[in-house]
C-alpha cells in the first residue's frame, strides 16, 4: 500500500531521522511533497541485482535484509536496515547513478518513506549536513563489510556459527537454512555442525528451534584460534 505523507508521518520521519529534522524548512517540505509512504509485507523483494535504483527508503518500522546471491542460489547476508537506519547500497546507487549489485528483501513488515532520486540528489548536492550523513553511511558500512570479509576469509565456519548463535538469547527460533544464508554457506553443512554442537552438549535442537545449553563453551569455540 502506498500514499502521500501526512503531517503525522512527517513528524515521525523527523523523529526517526534527525538529519532530516535539521534540513531547512523548504527542503524538508519539498521532500514531504514528493515522497511516498509505503507499507510493505514481509517477503517482498525491494530490489535485486542489476535493477534500477529509483528512490531512497527511510524506514519507520520493520527491517530490510540486504544480501548477495550467487548464480547457484547461495546467499550471504551483507547487512540489515532497521527503522531509523539507511541503506548504504541504495545511497551509493543513487549518488553514482548505478544499478543495484545485491538483493534487498523485507524481513519484517515495513513502513517506509520512499524519497525519489531527484529529491535525494538535490539534498546531497545542496545540504552539507545531509551530504555528510550520506558519506558517513559509507564509512560505517565499509567497516562492517570488512569485518564480514575477514570472518569469511580467515575464520572457520564452526567459529562463525558459534558466534552467530551467541548474543541472541537462550532460545533461537530459526531455521538451519536462514543460518546458512547468513553465513554464506549451505544448509547441509550448517546442520552437520549444529549436530556436532548438540552431540558435544553445547545446544539442543528441535524443529526451527535451537536452545543454547553451554554458552561458555560455545564462546570458546567462537574465539578459538586456528
C-alpha positions as semicolon CSV with decimal commas, in nm:
position;residue;x (nm);y (nm);z (nm)
1;X;0,000;0,000;0,000
2;X;0,129;0,349;-0,079
3;X;0,013;0,705;-0,039
4;X;0,117;1,064;0,029
5;X;0,280;1,171;0,352
6;X;0,061;1,345;0,608
7;X;0,163;1,572;0,894
8;X;0,181;1,283;1,144
9;X;0,413;1,077;0,922
10;X;0,629;1,383;0,851
11;X;0,682;1,429;1,224
12;X;0,751;1,057;1,265
13;X;1,012;1,087;0,990
14;X;1,178;1,382;1,164
15;X;1,194;1,186;1,490
16;X;1,341;0,872;1,328
17;X;1,597;1,059;1,116
18;X;1,742;1,363;1,296
19;X;1,937;1,460;0,982
20;X;1,604;1,529;0,810
21;X;1,481;1,730;1,107
22;X;1,784;1,954;1,058
23;X;1,704;2,037;0,697
24;X;1,586;2,388;0,605
25;X;1,208;2,408;0,610
26;X;1,178;2,447;0,233
27;X;1,397;2,140;0,170
28;X;1,200;1,924;0,412
29;X;0,869;2,045;0,269
30;X;0,987;1,955;-0,083
31;X;1,083;1,609;0,039
32;X;0,744;1,557;0,203
33;X;0,558;1,679;-0,107
34;X;0,729;1,430;-0,340
35;X;0,793;1,130;-0,115
36;X;0,552;0,840;-0,072
37;X;0,458;0,634;0,233
38;X;0,480;0,260;0,161
39;X;0,356;-0,033;0,367
40;X;0,538;-0,345;0,250
41;X;0,467;-0,701;0,370
42;X;0,742;-0,937;0,482
43;X;0,898;-1,135;0,197
44;X;0,861;-0,854;-0,058
45;X;1,157;-0,811;-0,294
46;X;1,251;-0,444;-0,262
47;X;1,536;-0,455;-0,516
48;X;1,758;-0,707;-0,692
49;X;2,088;-0,737;-0,877
50;X;2,103;-0,509;-1,184
51;X;1,770;-0,339;-1,102
52;X;1,744;0,038;-1,144
53;X;1,759;0,246;-0,825
54;X;1,476;0,499;-0,815
55;X;1,422;0,604;-0,452
56;X;1,579;0,612;-0,107
57;X;1,385;0,424;0,164
58;X;1,368;0,577;0,512
59;X;1,231;0,306;0,742
60;X;0,983;0,390;1,013
61;X;0,908;0,028;1,107
62;X;1,035;-0,316;1,009
63;X;1,360;-0,436;0,854
64;X;1,516;-0,498;0,513
65;X;1,771;-0,775;0,461
66;X;2,043;-0,691;0,206
67;X;2,233;-0,990;0,068
68;X;2,444;-1,108;-0,223
69;X;2,309;-1,408;-0,412
70;X;2,521;-1,626;-0,642
71;X;2,409;-1,774;-0,972
72;X;2,360;-2,107;-0,792
73;X;2,127;-1,952;-0,536
74;X;2,369;-1,938;-0,243
75;X;2,327;-1,626;-0,035
76;X;2,534;-1,430;0,214
77;X;2,394;-1,159;0,435
78;X;2,566;-0,822;0,391
79;X;2,366;-0,620;0,643
80;X;2,017;-0,535;0,767
81;X;1,846;-0,198;0,759
82;X;1,619;-0,122;1,056
83;X;1,394;0,171;1,142
84;X;1,597;0,489;1,171
85;X;1,878;0,349;0,955
86;X;1,963;0,397;0,588
87;X;2,059;0,156;0,311
88;X;2,416;0,235;0,204
89;X;2,381;0,035;-0,117
90;X;2,083;0,245;-0,223
91;X;2,269;0,563;-0,129
92;X;2,567;0,460;-0,340
93;X;2,348;0,367;-0,637
94;X;2,164;0,698;-0,623
95;X;2,481;0,905;-0,588
96;X;2,662;0,713;-0,863
97;X;2,354;0,656;-1,079
98;X;2,429;0,284;-1,097
99;X;2,213;-0,027;-1,075
100;X;2,187;-0,240;-0,763
101;X;2,454;-0,505;-0,707
102;X;2,273;-0,703;-0,436
103;X;1,924;-0,805;-0,326
104;X;1,701;-0,641;-0,066
105;X;1,408;-0,829;0,086
106;X;1,166;-0,708;0,353
107;X;1,239;-0,927;0,655
108;X;0,976;-0,778;0,886
109;X;0,669;-0,592;0,761
110;X;0,787;-0,241;0,685
111;X;0,652;0,111;0,682
112;X;0,884;0,340;0,495
113;X;0,905;0,675;0,325
114;X;1,040;0,648;-0,031
115;X;1,226;0,963;-0,138
116;X;1,260;0,986;-0,520
117;X;1,606;1,001;-0,676
118;X;1,585;1,370;-0,788
119;X;1,494;1,484;-0,435
120;X;1,768;1,271;-0,278
121;X;2,031;1,401;-0,520
122;X;1,927;1,764;-0,462
123;X;1,967;1,713;-0,087
124;X;2,313;1,558;-0,131
125;X;2,421;1,844;-0,357
126;X;2,263;2,129;-0,163
127;X;2,278;2,045;0,208
128;X;2,615;1,987;0,376
129;X;2,476;1,807;0,681
130;X;2,277;1,566;0,465
131;X;2,580;1,508;0,241
132;X;2,795;1,435;0,547
133;X;2,530;1,192;0,672
134;X;2,531;1,000;0,343
135;X;2,910;0,975;0,333
136;X;2,917;0,864;0,697
137;X;2,696;0,571;0,592
138;X;2,966;0,456;0,353
139;X;3,230;0,471;0,627
140;X;3,022;0,278;0,882
141;X;2,908;0,004;0,644
142;X;3,257;-0,034;0,496
143;X;3,385;-0,125;0,843
144;X;3,109;-0,385;0,880
145;X;3,174;-0,532;0,537
146;X;3,548;-0,552;0,603
147;X;3,472;-0,745;0,922
148;X;3,250;-0,979;0,719
149;X;3,526;-1,035;0,462
150;X;3,773;-1,109;0,741
151;X;3,536;-1,359;0,902
152;X;3,464;-1,539;0,574
153;X;3,830;-1,546;0,470
154;X;4,004;-1,624;0,798
155;X;3,759;-1,789;1,040
156;X;3,641;-2,149;1,034
157;X;3,271;-2,198;0,975
158;X;3,220;-2,356;1,319
159;X;3,365;-2,038;1,478
160;X;3,134;-1,816;1,277
161;X;2,834;-2,038;1,356
162;X;2,909;-2,028;1,729
163;X;2,946;-1,650;1,717
164;X;2,617;-1,617;1,532
165;X;2,431;-1,824;1,794
166;X;2,566;-1,622;2,086
167;X;2,404;-1,300;2,199
168;X;2,056;-1,384;2,072
169;X;1,911;-1,518;2,392
170;X;1,892;-1,871;2,528
171;X;1,645;-1,993;2,265
172;X;1,658;-1,909;1,895
173;X;1,354;-1,961;1,672
174;X;1,535;-2,002;1,342
175;X;1,575;-2,243;1,052
176;X;1,900;-2,405;0,950
177;X;1,852;-2,256;0,603
178;X;1,830;-1,900;0,737
179;X;2,150;-1,956;0,937
180;X;2,322;-2,091;0,627
181;X;2,212;-1,785;0,430
182;X;2,350;-1,554;0,695
183;X;2,683;-1,737;0,697
184;X;2,706;-1,770;0,320
185;X;2,713;-2,148;0,349
186;X;2,476;-2,434;0,263
187;X;2,211;-2,587;0,488
188;X;2,362;-2,936;0,493
189;X;2,694;-2,813;0,632
190;X;2,525;-2,593;0,894
191;X;2,302;-2,881;1,000
192;X;2,604;-3,110;1,038
193;X;2,787;-2,853;1,253
194;X;2,478;-2,795;1,468
195;X;2,451;-3,167;1,528
196;X;2,817;-3,170;1,632
197;X;2,739;-2,888;1,877
198;X;2,441;-3,089;2,004
199;X;2,650;-3,406;2,047
200;X;2,900;-3,202;2,250
201;X;2,623;-3,069;2,475
202;X;2,652;-2,710;2,358
203;X;2,300;-2,682;2,214
204;X;1,971;-2,870;2,198
205;X;1,800;-2,890;1,858
206;X;1,434;-2,921;1,767
207;X;1,223;-2,808;1,473
208;X;1,314;-2,445;1,389
209;X;1,447;-2,409;1,743
210;X;1,797;-2,401;1,892
211;X;1,845;-2,389;2,268
212;X;2,183;-2,276;2,398
213;X;2,293;-2,514;2,677
214;X;2,655;-2,413;2,737
215;X;2,728;-2,054;2,629
216;X;3,073;-2,057;2,792
217;X;3,198;-2,346;2,583
218;X;3,020;-2,208;2,275
219;X;3,205;-1,880;2,325
220;X;3,530;-2,075;2,345
221;X;3,453;-2,229;2,003
222;X;3,380;-1,884;1,859
223;X;3,710;-1,742;1,980
224;X;3,931;-2,048;1,912
225;X;4,248;-1,983;1,716
226;X;4,337;-2,170;1,401
